[in-house]
């Protein structure tokens, strides 16, 4: 099998590329700028290509040249929660451009393989009880609403173009090369530098899922004939942010949490665990990495040369 991961230098996209390559799959990563491939630099067997997800002709040319059997769309619009007019405009326009660029480009290239789309649990929003993919979407943030719109539009265009599309809705992913400002990466950097991380007064609860498990869910979707539709990549359990910090403190053997609280507040809204898919749903995948094991893997990586260089670098990622 030949795989192309569009957005292959992102935190999730690079994790998928590394996992797929480790499984012996011919792996190609599409990047907007191949000169910025820091998350893949230690894996020379992954071939990188200049691919702009927002440009249908760029996607078309790459698909015609490579003829992949499987495409993963992991290129995400700008990170973070858009709180102002300009950032909201950029987030919405980025989503639309990426969605149209990839699906129109795939259609123009005559792509007939399988496609996996990285979605987000933020589209679920308000409601009590475990997050079921069949439940109505009631997003509570602008970013969640954008991801909900992306889910609907991607499904509509894929059906129109007869593309076998699977959406994987990611809950709170963590792992090597995570964005440096996120919680686990901040705690790992604190462990290396001797700093402390501020936590909210009321710990936020999350359904944490390691990048390796997310990558495995995506890989399973490539081989499952009945895996069209939407599936969660989740653990099915909630752990709060203070639990995560305490587990990492035990693993690294030093305090990591500051006395002063984080004051900006939680922007996620209602949080509930996801429902893990099973073979009856069409995707025979189950998470394997527990939170404690996943955090240990993160610490092992953080102490490596690549991990230390990434976490202590000054530039954002």
KOLPA-853727 format. One record per residue (C-alpha): x, y, z; residue in one letter. Coordinates in Angstrom, 1 decimal. Example, Ala and Ser with C-alpha at 12.3 -4.5 7.8 and 13.67 -1.06 7.14 Angstrom:
2
REC    east   north      up  rest
REC    12.3    -4.5     7.8     a
REC    13.7    -1.1     7.1     s
END
This chain:
317
REC    east   north      up  rest
REC     0.0     0.0     0.0     x
REC     1.1     3.5    -0.7     x
REC    -0.1     6.2     1.7     x
REC    -0.1    10.0     1.5     x
REC    -0.6    12.1     4.6     x
REC    -1.5    15.6     3.8     x
REC    -0.5    17.9     6.6     x
REC     2.2    15.3     7.4     x
REC     4.3    17.7     9.6     x
REC     1.5    18.5    12.0     x
REC     1.4    16.9    15.4     x
REC    -1.2    14.3    14.5     x
REC    -0.2    14.1    10.8     x
REC     3.4    13.3    11.6     x
REC     2.3    10.7    14.2     x
REC     0.3     9.0    11.6     x
REC     3.1     9.1     9.1     x
REC     5.6     7.6    11.6     x
REC     3.2     4.9    12.6     x
REC     2.3     3.9     9.0     x
REC     6.0     3.9     8.0     x
REC     6.8     1.7    11.0     x
REC     4.2    -0.8     9.8     x
REC     6.1    -1.2     6.5     x
REC     3.8     1.0     4.4     x
REC     5.3     3.2     1.7     x
REC     4.7     6.5     3.3     x
REC     4.6    10.0     1.7     x
REC     3.9    13.2     3.6     x
REC     2.5    16.3     1.9     x
REC     3.7    19.6     3.5     x
REC     3.1    23.1     2.5     x
REC     6.8    23.8     3.0     x
REC     9.1    20.8     2.9     x
REC    11.9    22.9     4.4     x
REC     9.9    22.7     7.7     x
REC     9.7    19.0     8.4     x
REC    11.1    19.0    12.0     x
REC     8.6    16.3    13.2     x
REC     9.8    14.0    10.4     x
REC    13.5    14.8    10.2     x
REC    14.5    11.7    12.2     x
REC    12.6     9.4     9.7     x
REC    14.3     9.7     6.3     x
REC    12.3     6.8     4.9     x
REC     9.2     9.0     4.9     x
REC     9.2    10.9     1.6     x
REC     8.1    14.5     1.8     x
REC     6.4    16.5    -1.0     x
REC     5.3    20.1    -1.4     x
REC     1.5    19.9    -1.2     x
REC    -0.8    22.8    -0.4     x
REC    -4.1    21.4     0.9     x
REC    -5.8    24.7     0.0     x
REC    -4.8    24.4    -3.7     x
REC    -6.8    21.8    -5.7     x
REC    -4.2    21.8    -8.5     x
REC    -1.4    21.1    -6.1     x
REC    -3.3    18.2    -4.6     x
REC    -4.3    16.9    -8.1     x
REC    -0.7    17.0    -9.3     x
REC     0.6    15.1    -6.3     x
REC    -2.1    12.4    -6.5     x
REC    -1.6    11.9   -10.2     x
REC     2.1    11.5    -9.7     x
REC     2.0     9.2    -6.6     x
REC    -1.2     7.3    -7.2     x
REC    -1.6     6.5    -3.5     x
REC    -4.0     3.8    -2.3     x
REC    -4.8     5.8     0.8     x
REC    -4.9     9.5     1.6     x
REC    -5.1    11.0     5.1     x
REC    -6.3    14.6     5.4     x
REC    -4.5    15.9     8.6     x
REC    -3.9    19.5     7.5     x
REC    -5.7    21.7    10.0     x
REC    -6.4    25.4     9.8     x
REC    -4.8    27.7    12.3     x
REC    -4.5    26.3    15.9     x
REC    -6.2    27.6    18.9     x
REC    -9.6    29.1    19.6     x
REC   -10.6    32.0    17.3     x
REC   -11.8    34.7    19.7     x
REC   -11.9    37.8    17.4     x
REC   -13.2    38.7    14.0     x
REC   -10.0    38.4    12.1     x
REC    -8.9    35.1    13.6     x
REC   -12.4    33.7    13.0     x
REC   -12.3    34.7     9.4     x
REC    -8.9    33.0     9.0     x
REC   -10.1    29.8    10.7     x
REC   -13.3    29.6     8.6     x
REC   -11.6    30.5     5.3     x
REC    -8.8    28.0     6.0     x
REC   -11.2    25.2     6.7     x
REC   -13.1    25.9     3.5     x
REC   -10.0    26.2     1.4     x
REC    -8.5    23.0     2.7     x
REC   -11.7    21.0     2.3     x
REC   -12.3    22.1    -1.2     x
REC    -8.6    21.9    -2.2     x
REC    -8.3    18.2    -1.1     x
REC   -11.6    16.9    -2.3     x
REC   -11.8    18.8    -5.5     x
REC    -8.2    17.9    -6.2     x
REC    -8.8    14.2    -5.5     x
REC   -11.8    14.2    -7.7     x
REC    -9.9    15.9   -10.6     x
REC    -7.1    13.3   -10.2     x
REC    -9.6    10.4   -10.5     x
REC    -8.7     9.2    -7.0     x
REC   -10.4     5.9    -6.2     x
REC    -8.6     4.9    -3.0     x
REC    -9.7     5.4     0.6     x
REC    -9.5     8.7     2.4     x
REC    -9.4     9.3     6.1     x
REC   -10.3    12.8     7.4     x
REC    -9.1    14.0    10.8     x
REC   -12.1    15.5    12.6     x
REC   -12.5    16.7    16.2     x
REC   -14.6    15.9    19.2     x
REC   -15.1    19.6    19.7     x
REC   -18.0    19.4    17.2     x
REC   -20.1    17.5    19.8     x
REC   -20.4    20.4    22.2     x
REC   -23.2    20.6    24.7     x
REC   -24.9    17.5    26.1     x
REC   -24.5    15.0    28.9     x
REC   -23.4    11.4    28.5     x
REC   -20.7     9.7    26.3     x
REC   -20.2    11.2    22.9     x
REC   -22.0     9.1    20.2     x
REC   -21.2     9.8    16.6     x
REC   -24.9     9.5    15.8     x
REC   -25.8    12.3    18.2     x
REC   -26.7    15.8    17.1     x
REC   -23.7    18.2    17.0     x
REC   -24.1    21.2    19.4     x
REC   -20.7    22.9    19.3     x
REC   -20.0    25.4    22.1     x
REC   -17.1    27.2    20.5     x
REC   -16.4    28.8    17.1     x
REC   -13.7    26.2    16.4     x
REC   -16.1    23.4    17.3     x
REC   -18.7    24.8    14.9     x
REC   -16.1    25.1    12.1     x
REC   -15.2    21.4    12.6     x
REC   -18.9    20.4    12.6     x
REC   -19.4    22.3     9.3     x
REC   -16.2    20.6     7.9     x
REC   -17.6    17.2     8.9     x
REC   -20.9    17.8     7.0     x
REC   -19.3    19.3     4.0     x
REC   -16.6    16.7     3.6     x
REC   -19.2    13.9     3.8     x
REC   -21.4    15.6     1.2     x
REC   -18.5    16.2    -1.3     x
REC   -17.1    12.7    -0.8     x
REC   -20.5    11.2    -1.6     x
REC   -20.9    13.4    -4.6     x
REC   -17.4    12.5    -5.9     x
REC   -17.7     8.8    -4.9     x
REC   -14.7     8.9    -2.6     x
REC   -14.6     6.3     0.2     x
REC   -14.3     8.7     3.2     x
REC   -13.9     7.9     6.9     x
REC   -13.8    10.6     9.5     x
REC   -11.9    10.0    12.7     x
REC   -13.0    12.4    15.4     x
REC   -10.0    12.9    17.7     x
REC   -10.6    13.7    21.4     x
REC    -7.7    15.1    23.5     x
REC    -4.6    13.8    21.7     x
REC    -1.2    13.9    23.2     x
REC     2.2    12.5    22.4     x
REC     5.6    13.3    21.0     x
REC     5.9    16.6    19.0     x
REC     2.6    17.9    20.4     x
REC     2.2    21.7    20.1     x
REC     4.6    23.2    22.6     x
REC     1.9    25.3    24.3     x
REC    -0.3    22.4    25.2     x
REC    -0.5    20.8    28.6     x
REC     1.6    17.6    28.2     x
REC     4.3    19.4    26.2     x
REC     4.4    22.2    28.7     x
REC     4.9    19.7    31.6     x
REC     7.6    17.9    29.7     x
REC     9.4    21.1    29.0     x
REC     9.1    22.1    32.7     x
REC    10.6    18.7    33.6     x
REC    13.6    19.4    31.4     x
REC    14.1    23.1    32.3     x
REC    13.2    23.2    36.0     x
REC    10.2    25.5    35.4     x
REC     6.7    25.1    36.7     x
REC     3.4    25.0    34.9     x
REC     0.3    26.8    36.0     x
REC    -2.9    24.8    36.2     x
REC    -6.5    26.0    36.4     x
REC    -8.1    26.3    39.9     x
REC   -10.8    23.8    38.8     x
REC    -9.1    21.0    36.8     x
REC   -10.5    20.5    33.3     x
REC   -11.5    16.9    32.4     x
REC   -10.6    15.3    29.1     x
REC   -10.7    12.1    27.3     x
REC    -7.0    11.7    26.6     x
REC    -5.8     9.6    23.6     x
REC    -2.2     8.9    22.7     x
REC    -1.1     9.8    19.2     x
REC     0.0     6.2    18.6     x
REC    -3.6     5.1    19.2     x
REC    -5.0     7.8    16.9     x
REC    -2.6     6.7    14.2     x
REC    -3.7     3.0    14.7     x
REC    -7.3     4.1    14.3     x
REC    -6.5     5.8    11.1     x
REC    -4.5     2.8     9.8     x
REC    -7.4     0.5    10.7     x
REC    -9.8     2.7     8.6     x
REC    -7.6     2.2     5.6     x
REC    -8.1    -1.6     5.6     x
REC   -11.7    -1.8     6.8     x
REC   -14.1    -2.0     3.8     x
REC   -17.1    -1.1     6.0     x
REC   -15.4     1.9     7.6     x
REC   -17.1     4.7     5.7     x
REC   -18.7     7.2     8.1     x
REC   -17.6     8.7    11.4     x
REC   -15.7     7.0    14.3     x
REC   -14.3     8.3    17.5     x
REC   -10.6     8.1    18.5     x
REC   -10.9     8.2    22.2     x
REC   -10.2     6.2    25.4     x
REC   -13.7     6.3    26.7     x
REC   -12.5     7.6    30.1     x
REC   -12.1    11.0    31.6     x
REC    -9.0    12.2    33.5     x
REC    -8.5    15.8    34.7     x
REC    -5.5    18.0    34.1     x
REC    -4.2    17.7    37.6     x
REC    -4.3    13.9    37.3     x
REC    -2.1    14.2    34.2     x
REC     0.3    16.5    36.0     x
REC     0.5    14.3    39.1     x
REC     1.2    11.2    36.9     x
REC     4.0    13.0    35.1     x
REC     5.4    14.3    38.4     x
REC     5.6    10.7    39.6     x
REC     7.2     9.5    36.3     x
REC     9.9    12.3    36.2     x
REC    10.4    12.4    40.0     x
REC    10.1    16.1    40.5     x
REC     7.4    18.7    41.0     x
REC     6.0    20.4    37.8     x
REC     3.0    22.4    39.0     x
REC     3.3    26.1    39.9     x
REC     1.6    27.5    43.0     x
REC     0.0    30.3    41.0     x
REC    -3.1    29.2    39.0     x
REC    -3.7    29.5    35.3     x
REC    -6.3    32.3    35.0     x
REC    -7.5    32.3    31.4     x
REC   -10.1    29.6    31.9     x
REC   -11.4    26.5    30.1     x
REC   -12.7    27.1    26.6     x
REC   -13.8    23.6    25.8     x
REC   -17.3    23.7    27.4     x
REC   -19.0    20.5    28.4     x
REC   -16.7    17.5    28.3     x
REC   -17.8    13.9    28.3     x
REC   -15.9    10.7    27.2     x
REC   -16.3     9.3    23.7     x
REC   -17.8     6.0    22.7     x
REC   -15.1     3.7    21.4     x
REC   -16.0     2.0    18.1     x
REC   -15.9    -1.8    17.7     x
REC   -16.1    -4.3    14.8     x
REC   -19.9    -4.1    14.8     x
REC   -19.6    -0.4    13.8     x
REC   -17.3    -1.3    10.9     x
REC   -13.9    -0.3    12.5     x
REC   -12.2    -3.0    14.6     x
REC   -10.0    -0.7    16.7     x
REC    -9.5    -0.3    20.4     x
REC    -7.1     2.0    22.3     x
REC    -4.1     0.2    23.7     x
REC    -2.1     2.9    25.4     x
REC    -3.2     3.8    29.0     x
REC    -2.7     7.3    30.2     x
REC     0.2     6.3    32.5     x
REC     1.9     4.3    29.7     x
REC     1.4     7.1    27.2     x
REC     2.9     9.7    29.6     x
REC     5.9     7.4    30.2     x
REC     6.4     7.2    26.4     x
REC     6.3    11.0    26.3     x
REC     8.9    11.3    28.9     x
REC    11.2     8.7    27.2     x
REC    10.9    10.7    24.0     x
REC    11.5    14.1    25.9     x
REC    14.8    12.8    27.2     x
REC    16.0    11.8    23.7     x
REC    18.0    14.3    21.7     x
REC    15.1    14.9    19.3     x
REC    12.6    15.4    22.1     x
REC    14.8    17.7    24.0     x
REC    15.7    19.8    20.9     x
REC    12.0    20.1    20.0     x
REC    10.7    20.9    23.5     x
REC    13.4    23.5    24.3     x
REC    13.3    25.2    20.9     x
REC    12.2    28.9    20.9     x
REC    10.1    28.7    17.7     x
REC     6.4    27.8    17.8     x
REC     5.1    24.6    16.1     x
END
